[in-house]
């Protein structure tokens, strides 16, 4: 998941509290990490994959994250799925994909039990999941194409920090990528998989991690074969309200959402309406926002009317806000007549509007029907799997989201390749371009949804186009746009199409 706020200069007192939270279970004491557990399981296909079967081993374990001098930084929890041959052994030439979510401060359960792992919690459209929690062999699992290693970032899940770890370095853009790089090389060494094609699969902030990691791994002599960016965000300035790029990126998502709820575009196809919004954003809204108060008032009124026709809010309201509509404003407004608010991670989800006394914008930003509908079911299914099928004696608490201790203390400073100084609001699209130019055989897939208001699709298109990649590199880059939100795998038709797209991606030479 992606958080919308940042706190680059967190007070020292706040940082010390973060350290204290993890020092209670220091990673350098063996007793804090359960013994690894492995089980041999069978995946059976269904639907389009009927008749397929994969024997696989699943291992829950911790990976040491150590500095170049051997000092322990932390222990990163991993859940590994490895397909087995007829002789019961793994293939050293089979691809291995390292998978993770974002936040920063989120563990990897959603991308695992949500849709990429061999087990999946069955979803119910845009409805809130209820008991019983239904878990099935996932017909669209990425295990069909690659062995899978799901990693929990330090400070999340079952991952812990060493007692003397400097959280200001670990919890940050560059420190996080460094930790993942070290965990990945540890896994490759411990499993003897140095000749396996290495793939990365990140969601949300995990795509920021991907961008830095695909460059960093190359610099440390680990050749990356392919990278998948699901619900991507590259330029963090676009999360800041008031920035023109923020308002531009949100507009097509607003339009898609209003169309989904039948507020606009009657009789128009969803993709066609989204394309219309993209064109409006590029050709009409962008030049208008750049002019600020130099825009002629009559022109502004005309654009506000056209904008209203796209997103379903009153034209006068849009004009009063000078064509700048915030996400909170839209979420509260688009379904106001129905007494409801739409979601953020997936705007197709909705819930009853909060009380008029609940006026905190920060609180409202974290209230999300899309998250509430599925998150706890995923985590409970994951814990049940570890307990019953792996016999893994896990700690009682699994930190699925640690925004309070990790996210708000995140160090956003990043040294972009080719620049002398660090920036506090990173744009990691530069890292992607650098990695691709250094390794022109690497493949890159960017996947996104129309209803994702956390990492809007327009922004990613803008960021990559601003890198001016040559034609040969563009042939290594593919785009996939789906009728889903941030957590694409929640939507079963999208998951089905993603599976086909990933099969083609992994088979691409």
C-alpha positions in Angstrom: 0.0 0.0 0.0 1.1 3.6 -0.5 0.9 6.3 2.2 0.3 9.8 1.1 2.2 11.8 3.7 5.9 12.0 4.5 7.9 13.2 7.5 11.5 13.6 6.3 12.7 15.5 9.4 11.2 13.4 12.2 12.2 14.6 15.7 15.0 12.7 17.5 12.5 11.8 20.2 10.3 10.1 17.7 13.2 8.1 16.3 14.2 6.9 19.7 10.7 5.6 20.3 10.9 3.7 17.1 14.2 2.1 18.3 12.7 1.2 21.7 9.7 -0.6 20.0 12.1 -3.0 18.3 14.7 -3.4 21.0 12.3 -5.5 23.0 12.9 -8.3 20.5 16.5 -7.7 19.2 17.3 -9.6 16.1 20.8 -10.6 17.4 19.3 -13.0 20.0 18.5 -16.3 18.4 15.6 -17.0 20.6 13.6 -14.1 19.0 13.4 -15.9 15.6 11.6 -19.2 15.4 13.4 -22.1 13.7 12.7 -22.4 10.0 9.9 -24.7 8.9 9.4 -26.4 5.6 6.5 -28.4 4.2 6.0 -30.1 0.8 2.6 -29.1 -0.7 0.8 -29.5 -4.0 -0.9 -26.8 -6.0 -3.8 -27.9 -8.3 -5.0 -25.6 -11.1 -8.6 -24.8 -11.8 -10.6 -22.8 -14.3 -8.1 -22.0 -17.2 -5.4 -23.9 -15.4 -7.4 -27.1 -14.9 -5.2 -30.2 -15.1 -2.1 -28.5 -14.1 -0.3 -29.5 -10.9 2.8 -28.2 -9.1 4.6 -30.0 -6.3 6.4 -27.3 -4.3 8.1 -26.8 -1.0 7.2 -23.9 1.3 9.7 -22.5 3.8 9.2 -19.9 6.5 12.6 -18.5 7.7 14.6 -15.4 8.5 17.4 -14.0 6.4 20.3 -12.2 8.0 20.8 -8.7 6.8 24.4 -7.9 7.5 26.7 -4.9 6.7 29.9 -5.3 4.7 31.8 -5.8 7.9 29.4 -8.6 9.0 27.5 -6.6 11.6 23.9 -7.8 11.9 21.4 -5.1 10.9 18.3 -7.2 11.2 16.6 -10.5 10.3 14.2 -10.3 7.4 11.3 -12.8 7.4 10.8 -14.7 4.1 8.2 -17.2 2.9 9.6 -19.1 0.0 7.8 -21.3 -2.5 9.9 -23.5 -4.8 8.6 -25.8 -7.5 10.0 -29.3 -7.3 10.9 -31.6 -10.2 10.0 -35.3 -10.4 13.0 -36.1 -8.3 11.8 -33.7 -5.6 14.6 -31.2 -6.1 14.5 -27.5 -7.2 15.8 -26.4 -10.6 18.8 -24.1 -10.3 17.9 -22.6 -13.7 14.2 -21.7 -12.9 13.5 -18.0 -12.4 13.1 -16.8 -8.8 11.0 -13.7 -8.1 11.4 -11.6 -4.9 8.0 -10.1 -4.0 7.0 -7.4 -1.5 4.5 -4.7 -0.8 5.0 -1.1 0.1 3.8 1.4 2.7 6.5 2.2 3.6 5.8 0.1 6.6 3.7 -2.7 5.1 4.4 -6.5 5.1 4.1 -8.8 2.1 0.9 -10.7 3.0 -1.5 -8.8 0.6 0.6 -9.6 -2.5 1.0 -13.2 -1.3 -2.4 -14.3 -0.1 -4.1 -11.6 -2.1 -3.2 -12.9 -5.5 0.4 -13.9 -6.4 1.1 -16.8 -4.1 -0.2 -20.4 -4.6 -2.9 -19.9 -2.1 -5.4 -17.0 -2.4 -8.3 -15.7 -0.3 -11.3 -15.7 -2.5 -12.8 -12.2 -2.9 -16.3 -11.1 -3.6 -16.2 -8.2 -6.1 -16.3 -5.0 -4.2 -18.0 -6.5 -1.1 -16.6 -6.7 2.4 -15.4 -10.2 3.0 -17.2 -12.2 5.8 -16.7 -15.5 7.6 -15.8 -18.1 6.6 -12.5 -17.0 5.1 -12.4 -19.0 1.9 -8.9 -20.0 0.8 -8.3 -21.7 -2.5 -5.4 -23.0 -4.7 -4.8 -19.8 -6.7 -5.4 -20.6 -10.4 -3.4 -17.5 -11.4 -0.4 -17.8 -9.1 2.9 -16.6 -10.3 4.4 -19.9 -9.1 3.5 -21.2 -12.5 6.2 -19.0 -14.0 8.8 -18.7 -11.2 9.8 -19.7 -7.7 8.6 -17.0 -5.3 10.2 -15.4 -2.2 7.9 -13.1 -0.3 9.9 -10.7 2.0 8.7 -8.5 4.9 10.6 -5.2 5.2 12.5 -4.7 8.4 10.1 -3.4 11.1 7.1 -5.2 9.5 5.6 -8.7 9.6 8.0 -11.0 11.6 11.1 -9.0 10.5 13.1 -7.5 13.4 16.1 -5.1 13.9 19.3 -5.7 15.7 19.6 -4.0 19.0 22.1 -1.5 17.8 20.5 -0.8 14.4 20.3 2.8 13.3 16.6 3.1 12.3 17.2 6.4 10.6 19.3 4.6 8.1 17.2 1.4 7.8 13.9 3.2 7.5 14.5 5.2 4.4 14.6 5.1 0.6 18.3 4.1 0.2 18.6 2.2 3.5 15.6 0.1 2.7 16.8 -0.9 -0.8 20.2 -1.7 0.7 18.6 -4.0 3.2 16.6 -5.8 0.6 19.7 -6.1 -1.6 21.5 -7.8 1.2 18.6 -10.1 2.0 18.3 -11.2 -1.6 22.0 -12.0 -1.9 21.7 -14.0 1.3 18.8 -16.0 -0.1 20.7 -16.7 -3.3 23.7 -17.9 -1.4 21.9 -20.0 1.1 19.8 -21.7 -1.6 22.5 -22.1 -4.2 20.5 -20.2 -6.8 23.1 -17.8 -8.3 22.4 -18.9 -11.9 18.6 -18.5 -11.6 17.2 -15.6 -13.5 16.4 -13.0 -10.9 13.1 -11.1 -11.0 11.6 -8.4 -8.8 7.9 -7.9 -8.2 6.9 -4.9 -6.1 3.6 -3.2 -5.4 3.0 0.4 -4.4 6.0 1.7 -2.4 7.5 -1.6 -3.4 7.9 -0.1 -6.9 10.1 2.7 -5.3 12.1 -0.1 -3.7 12.2 -1.9 -7.1 13.5 1.2 -8.9 16.4 1.7 -6.5 17.0 -2.1 -6.1 17.1 -2.9 -9.8 20.0 -0.4 -10.0 21.7 -1.4 -6.8 21.6 -5.1 -7.5 23.3 -4.4 -10.8 26.0 -2.4 -9.1 26.6 -5.3 -6.8 26.9 -7.8 -9.6 23.5 -9.4 -9.4 22.0 -9.4 -12.9 18.3 -8.7 -12.9 16.3 -10.4 -15.7 13.0 -8.6 -15.2 11.0 -6.2 -13.0 7.3 -5.9 -12.4 5.9 -2.6 -11.1 2.3 -3.1 -9.8 0.5 0.1 -8.9 3.6 2.2 -9.3 4.8 5.5 -7.9 8.1 7.0 -8.9 8.1 10.7 -8.3 7.1 11.4 -4.6 6.2 15.1 -5.3 3.1 13.9 -6.9 1.7 12.8 -3.6 1.6 16.4 -2.3 -1.7 18.3 -2.5 -1.2 21.6 -4.2 1.4 20.3 -6.7 0.2 20.5 -10.2 1.3 16.9 -10.9 -0.8 15.7 -8.0 -4.0 17.3 -9.4 -3.2 16.1 -12.9 -2.6 12.5 -11.9 -5.8 12.3 -9.9 -8.1 13.6 -12.6 -8.4 10.4 -14.8 -9.0 8.4 -11.7 -11.7 10.7 -10.5 -13.3 10.4 -14.0 -13.2 6.6 -13.9 -14.7 6.5 -10.4 -17.6 8.9 -11.2 -18.3 6.8 -14.4 -18.2 3.5 -12.4 -20.9 4.9 -10.0 -23.0 6.1 -12.9 -22.6 9.8 -12.1 -21.2 10.6 -15.6 -20.7 9.2 -19.1 -23.9 7.3 -19.5 -23.6 4.8 -22.4 -19.8 5.3 -22.7 -17.3 2.4 -22.2 -15.1 2.5 -19.1 -11.8 2.5 -21.1 -13.0 5.1 -23.6 -14.1 7.4 -20.7 -10.7 7.0 -19.1 -8.9 7.7 -22.3 -11.1 10.8 -22.7 -10.0 11.9 -19.2 -6.3 11.3 -20.1 -6.7 13.5 -23.1 -8.4 16.3 -21.1 -5.7 16.1 -18.5 -2.9 16.4 -21.0 -4.4 19.0 -23.4 -6.7 21.1 -21.3 -6.1 20.8 -17.6 -2.3 20.8 -17.6 -1.8 24.1 -19.4 -4.6 25.7 -17.3 -3.0 24.7 -14.0 0.4 26.0 -15.1 -1.0 29.4 -15.6 -2.4 29.8 -12.1 -4.1 33.1 -11.6 -3.0 34.2 -15.1 -5.7 32.0 -16.5 -8.6 34.1 -17.9 -11.6 33.8 -15.5 -14.0 32.9 -18.4 -11.6 30.2 -19.6 -11.4 28.9 -16.1 -15.2 28.7 -15.8 -15.4 26.9 -19.1 -12.8 24.3 -18.1 -14.5 23.9 -14.7 -17.7 23.0 -16.6 -15.9 20.4 -18.8 -14.1 19.1 -15.7 -17.5 18.6 -13.9 -18.8 16.7 -16.9 -15.9 14.3 -16.4 -15.8 13.8 -12.6 -19.4 14.4 -11.4 -18.7 17.3 -8.9 -20.4 20.7 -9.3 -18.7 23.0 -11.8 -19.0 26.0 -9.5 -17.3 24.0 -6.7 -14.4 23.2 -9.1 -14.2 26.8 -10.3 -14.0 28.1 -6.7 -11.1 25.8 -6.1 -9.4 27.0 -9.3 -9.6 23.5 -10.9 -7.7 21.9 -8.0 -9.7 19.0 -6.5 -8.1 17.1 -3.6 -8.7 13.4 -3.1 -10.5 13.9 0.2 -12.8 16.4 -1.5 -13.6 14.0 -4.3 -14.1 11.0 -2.0 -16.5 12.9 0.2 -18.3 14.6 -2.8 -18.9 12.0 -5.5 -21.3 9.9 -3.5 -22.5 12.6 -1.1 -26.1 12.4 -2.4 -26.0 8.7 -1.5 -24.7 9.3 2.0 -21.5 7.4 1.2 -17.8 7.9 0.5 -15.6 6.0 -2.0 -12.4 4.2 -1.2 -8.8 5.4 -1.9 -6.8 2.2 -2.8 -9.7 1.1 -4.9 -12.3 3.8 -5.5 -15.0 1.2 -6.5 -15.3 0.3 -2.9 -17.5 2.5 -0.7 -18.8 2.8 2.8 -21.2 4.9 4.8 -20.0 8.5 5.2 -18.4 9.2 8.6 -20.1 11.4 11.2 -20.1 15.1 10.5 -18.1 15.5 13.8 -15.2 13.4 12.4 -13.5 16.3 10.6 -9.9 15.3 10.7 -8.5 15.1 7.2 -5.6 12.9 8.3 -8.0 10.5 9.9 -10.3 10.4 6.9 -7.4 9.7 4.5 -6.7 6.5 6.4 -10.3 5.4 6.4 -10.6 3.2 3.3 -13.3 0.7 2.5 -11.1 -1.1 0.0 -8.6 -1.9 2.8 -11.1 -2.8 5.4 -12.8 -5.2 3.1 -9.9 -7.6 2.6 -6.8 -6.9 4.7 -7.7 -8.8 7.9 -8.9 -11.8 6.0 -5.6 -12.1 4.2 -3.6 -11.9 7.4 -5.7 -14.4 9.2 -5.5 -16.9 6.3 -1.7 -16.4 6.2 -1.4 -17.1 10.0 -3.6 -20.2 9.7 -1.4 -21.5 6.8 1.8 -21.0 8.8 0.3 -22.7 11.9 -1.5 -25.6 10.4 0.4 -26.5 7.2 3.9 -25.4 8.0 3.9 -25.9 11.8 5.8 -22.6 12.1 5.9 -21.4 15.7 5.4 -17.8 14.9 5.3 -14.9 17.4 1.8 -13.9 18.4 1.9 -10.5 16.6 2.3 -10.1 12.9 2.8 -6.4 12.0 1.0 -6.2 8.8 1.2 -2.4 8.7 3.6 -0.3 10.8 3.0 3.2 9.5 3.1 4.7 13.0 6.7 3.5 13.7 8.1 3.1 10.2 6.2 5.2 7.8 6.1 8.5 9.7 9.8 8.2 10.5 10.8 7.4 6.9 13.9 9.1 5.6 13.0 10.3 2.1 16.5 11.5 1.2 17.7 9.8 -2.0 20.8 10.2 -4.1 19.6 9.9 -7.6 22.2 8.5 -10.0 24.0 11.2 -12.0 23.4 13.9 -9.4 25.8 15.2 -6.7 23.4 15.9 -3.9 20.6 14.0 -2.3 17.0 15.1 -2.6 14.3 14.9 0.1 11.5 14.2 -2.3 12.8 11.4 -4.6 12.1 10.7 -8.2 13.3 7.1 -8.7 12.4 7.1 -12.4 16.0 8.1 -12.9 17.1 4.9 -11.2 14.9 2.9 -13.5 16.3 4.6 -16.6 19.9 4.1 -15.4 19.4 0.5 -14.6 17.9 -0.2 -18.0 20.6 1.6 -19.9 23.2 -0.4 -18.0 21.4 -3.7 -18.6 19.5 -3.3 -21.9 18.4 -7.0 -21.8 16.3 -6.4 -18.6 12.5 -6.5 -19.0 10.2 -4.1 -17.3 6.4 -4.5 -16.9 4.3 -1.6 -15.5 0.8 -2.6 -14.3 -1.9 -0.3 -13.0 -5.6 0.2 -12.6 -8.2 2.9 -13.5 -9.5 3.1 -10.0 -6.3 3.5 -8.1 -6.2 6.8 -6.2 -3.1 5.9 -4.2 -0.8 5.7 -7.2 -2.6 7.1 -10.2 -1.8 5.7 -13.6 -1.3 9.1 -15.3 1.6 10.0 -13.0 3.5 6.8 -13.9 3.0 7.5 -17.6 4.3 11.0 -17.1 7.4 9.9 -15.1 8.6 7.3 -17.5 8.0 9.5 -20.6 10.2 12.1 -19.0 13.1 9.7 -19.1 13.3 9.7 -22.9 14.3 6.1 -23.3 15.5 5.1 -26.7 13.4 2.8 -29.0 15.4 -0.3 -28.1 14.8 0.1 -24.4 11.1 0.9 -25.0 10.8 -2.5 -26.6 11.8 -4.0 -23.2 9.1 -2.0 -21.5 5.5 -3.0 -21.5 2.3 -1.3 -20.1 -0.8 -3.0 -18.8 -3.9 -1.0 -17.7 -6.7 -2.8 -15.9 -10.2 -2.2 -14.6 -9.1 -2.4 -11.0 -7.7 -0.4 -8.1 -4.4 -0.4 -6.2 -4.6 -4.0 -5.1 -5.2 -5.4 -8.6 -5.5 -9.0 -7.5 -8.7 -8.2 -5.5 -10.4 -8.0 -8.9 -10.6 -11.6 -10.3 -11.0 -10.6 -13.9 -7.9 -8.4 -13.6 -6.0 -11.3 -11.8 -6.9 -13.6 -14.7 -5.6 -11.1 -17.2 -2.5 -10.4 -15.1 -1.7 -14.1 -15.1 -1.8 -14.2 -18.9 0.3 -11.0 -19.1 2.9 -12.4 -16.6 3.1 -15.7 -18.5 4.0 -13.8 -21.7 6.3 -11.5 -19.8 8.4 -14.3 -18.2 8.5 -16.1 -21.6 9.7 -13.0 -23.4 13.3 -13.4 -24.5 
